[in-house]
Structure formats: structure tokens, C-alpha cells
Amino acid sequence: MRRATCCLVGLTLLIYASSAAAENGSGLLVQWGASGSGAGLFDDPEGIAVDGSGNVYVVDCLNNRIEKFSGMGAFVTQWGSSGSATGQFLLPSGAAVDAAGNVYVADFDNYRIEKFSSSGTFLTQWGTQGSGPGQFGYPNMVAVGPGGNIFVTDWLNNRVEKFSNTGTYLTQWGSAGSGNGQFNRPYGIAVDGSGSVYVADYGNNRIEKFGSAGAYMSQWGSAGSGNGQLNEPVGVAADGFGNVYVADYGNNRIQKFTSAGTYVSQWGSLGTAPGQFNGPYGVAVDATGDIYVCDSVNNRIERFGVMQEITSVADVLNDQGRQVRIRFTANGLDVPGSLSPITGYAVYRRIDPLPAPAAGIGQGGPRSSPAAVGLDGWDYVVTAGAQGDNAYELVVPTLADSNATGNNLSVFLVRALTATPTTYFECSPDSGYSVDNLPPAVPAPFTAAYAGGATNLHWGANTEPDFWYYKLYRGSSSSFIPGPSNLVASRSDTGYVDPGPAGSYYKLSALDVNGNESGYALVTPGTTAGVGGAIPPPAVFLAAPSPNPARSGTTLRFGLPRDARASLVVYDEQGRRMGALVSGTVAAGEHVATWDGRDETGALAPSGLYFARLEADGRVLARRLVIVR
């Protein structure tokens, strides 16, 4: 009866099998086996289980035995023969392994579950033919729950039975039908880490999900060959990452779902080539997420490596933005001995419309925003060579930064490459955003002169590539707080004429396209040329830098007793010139200059000791400053 049923399934497969299925789920790592009865050969392998050490147990149905292999297919041992005595089998179908390494086998035609040690020593058995509690109308597949309890699909009785690991009957659920919680010949069964139970409801072409005590939770699937549809689902497995894999027997493919039943991906098609199937039956997942499939009619086991997965797309801290650090796990084929070795990982960024910069305001106007584009597709970004690592991370550019207009996400995908250009594996896209963490430098030098009933303000131009515009504020004392009420102008050039009486205090800041605002440069009545009563300092001075130590840049205040040529330069402790802050004739009074913490090439200066050196009016003064990154 069992063999006739399997042959009918095979005939249905040959008639209705799909000609191709997208290979976008996993890559073939290794395969082993052929038709026969010798060690390592198979005659209709159906059930499969993997223990915590990576050993693989295969139910060799028509040879009435269990074969044990390494994870790469090396034969280890076998046990069993045809019969009804302890340790013998009649058409065994399913297997499972508990945390201690004990192996449970669904002995189909003997209507029982047999328990063995990992080396094949018989330990115990339970079950008889019937429909009562603890009896079976053909036990089909078996699974072990987190607490060590054993779950069995009772094929002919259309139910699931739950036992302790010694065979004590605990509970059951299910009946014949197509309603919620009913079955039409249940086959595969799996239990995830939270205790949820997944059953392949073969005749109803669906997967049903239950609580560990049998409470119905949900279902998914319908008859067909489309994504998420099923044609005679036989095997089911759950990994430790919230994924469920289904052996879609009649469609010759494996389908991957979330634990809620959302379709994720698939792979496989009818054939004998690597990665193809002819009647995929049992399916199992190891601790790393690799998937093992009993390719029953081809009499082999195929092991698939997990797809690489983007785990994070995060901002790179303390930078000018426009880049993120992308982290992703390795593809399962990125190991020695795989059939299709991974040679590298190519990163692509989706082409999206560019956002506007942060909202600006402006007399003189901010820079115009980049023109929006609406292109489809992906831009190639970079390729990283495969090194056999478990995970990789790269810093890659974004299209825009997060700012007041929104997060401005950039979407990436990673393609695992092989030596054959047309053979590659793409992961699901993921997104993140970059942030411009650094404001522009304080504008410097900032000078003022009063003449003709107006204060003429001038300042040095900022050179940051993301600079946008300046904000000029006016107040009545040096301690005034800049804000919308005292904003005088927003401009992109480096000067402003403020008509009115003398004696005002001015603060000036620079903004970048992401809305970051620098600190404030200050001019006072005492530093404004032409203001009556302004008293220059009695001698040249150079005040201590502030802040000091600094994480990026620092501000230096200095003064001259009379108009004079002045030079203010920053050097590192080896005497190498880092940048000139002031060079030329400077008016009498107090002045402020800012070093942005970069050298003359624009590169960030490393952590260390630096010196600011002022030469003016025949004097040379120096101050120490420290940069801490």
C-alpha cells in the first residue's frame, strides 16, 4: 500500500512538474548518493535529520535502514534490516534527533516509533496498529520539540500524536477534512524553537501551524505551482532564524516561508543536474541554516548553503555623510569544497529619486537642490573578494543623507558571485540611511568695519563640499542667543552691509545641505573698525584654543593693537604645516579664527598634539591644542 501510494505520487509529478523554478533561495553546497544497497547508496531516501554536531541521518526506505553521514556526505555507519524485530524496519519513512543525539525513526509498516543511540544501538519503541491513543495508522514523519517531546504525523488516522521521549502518550489533535486543524494525509512535521508545530497537510496542499499542545494557529498554501502554492507538500523543516522550508514534491522544488507563512523564495526544478530534484521528500536544517533534501527518485542527498543576508545598513559615525557601513552574512557556498565556490560579493544600490536638501531660507538663497531623477534599476557599487569568512562588512556610498526632509533611505542588495558569470545568488534587499555628523567649520576670519552709516561685514569662505549657506545674527551683547528673532540674513556669499547705527554685536554660522549648523564667529563693537570708542588690545595676544581637547575643530581668538600683517598657522608636533587660518593684513582689535581639524589636503588630522603659531606686529606667539578622534 505504501509503495503503491509513492508510485502514484511519482506519476503525478512526471505529468505536472514545473519546467523551471527560480534558483534564488540557496546554492548547492554538496550532494552524495546513488541507487543501490551498498554503504552510502540509497533506494528511495525519504526522511532526514541533522544532529547538533552536523551528523546527517538518512532514512533509506526500501533498504529498510538508517545511514549516518558527515555533513559533507562521508559515510559513517548504518543500522537496520527488513523485519519486525527490535531494530528492524518495514518501510521506514521519517527520522528526528533530540538534543542528546538520540535518533527516533517512524517505522511505517510496523506501526511504531523506534528510538536509537547516535551509533544505532536500539533503546526503546512504542506504538501498535490502530486508532486509539498511542496507536498508529502508519506513522509517517517524526519531530522533536524544544522540551524533548516527540511529535508524529499519524498518516491514516489524519492526526498528530505527541509523546514524551520515552514513548508516553501525551495528547493528539486532528481529524479527516479540510477545515482548520483537520488533515488529508499529513506527511512532514517540524517544531521550531518556540514550540510551534508545522504540519505538511499533503492532500489539502497546505501547511498548518499549531501550538505545542495542538491549538490551531494558522495555515498557508493552496494547490498550484505559483509562488507560495503547493503540489503535494511532503517534507517540512524549521530553522533557528524564523524560516520554514517545504519540500514541494509535485513541483520539484523547495519553498522558503517565514514562520507566519509569508513566501520568501524557492529553488529547484525537475531533473538530475546539481540543484534539481525528482521527488524532493524529507528536508532538514542544521544549526547554521544549511538545508538538506532527500532527492528521493534521484536517490541522493543535496545540501544547500544558506543565502547571504544583509544584517545591517548603518551610518558611519563622525563623518560628512553620504556613506554607510553594510554588514552581511556569508553565502553557504563560501566554504572549501562547495560545488559552486563563491568568488566575491558585489554590492548594488537601487537608483532612487534624489531628495531636496534640508529646508533653507534665504536672502541670497541657498544652493538649488539636485534635480530629481526617476530611473529604474540598480547601480553597481563595489565587489569584495570572498575570503571564507562568516560575515563581511563594507563602507559604501549613499545617494543622500538623512535630514529634515526625511530619512532618505538607500536600498542595497548583495550578489554572491561564482566563476561562472551567469551563476550568482542575490539576497533580499535591505535599506538604511547615512547622516552628516559633522557641521561646517566656523566661518573665519570674520571682520567688521563701520562707515557711511552701515556696518560692513566680511568673512572667509567655507570650503566643505557640502557647504550650503551662512546665517548672520545681530544682538545687543556678546552673550545674545542666535535665533529666528535676531536673524539678519541668510546668504551664500561672504559679505553683508547692515545699515544703521554702530555698536551691534554679530554672530555668524555656516550650514551644510543637511541642516548642520556650525558654531558662531563673533564680532563686537570693540572689534569693529571705525566704531568710536573701540579700544584695541594693548599688545598682540593669542588666547587658549576652545574647545581643547577637541574632537573635530577648535576656535582661536587673537588681537592686534594696530593694523598689521598677521599669520596664524597650525602645525603638527613634527612641524608639518596643517593649515593657514589667517594670512594678510588684519585690522586692529580682537578676531576669531577656526581650524576645522583637517590638513591642507582636506583630510582629517589624526588624534595628537598640534600647535597654533601667530606672527604679528613683530611678535611670535604659540598655543598647544589636542585633537581626540
PyMOL commands that set and color helices and strands:
alter all, ss='L'
color gray80, all
select helices_A, chain A and resi 2-16+61-63+108-110+202-204+249-251+484-486+525-527
alter helices_A, ss='H'
color red, helices_A
select strands_A, chain A and resi 27-32+45-50+56-60+65-69+75-79+92-97+103-107+112-116+122-126+139-144+150-154+159-163+169-173+186-191+197-201+206-210+216-220+233-238+243-248+253-258+263-267+280-285+291-295+300-305+310-315+323-329+344-350+378-385+391-397+410-417+424-426+430-432+446-451+454-459+467-475+487-491+495-499+505-512+521-523+528-529+541-542+554-560+564-572+577-586+589-595+608-616+619-627
alter strands_A, ss='S'
color yellow, strands_A
deselect
rebuild
show_as cartoon
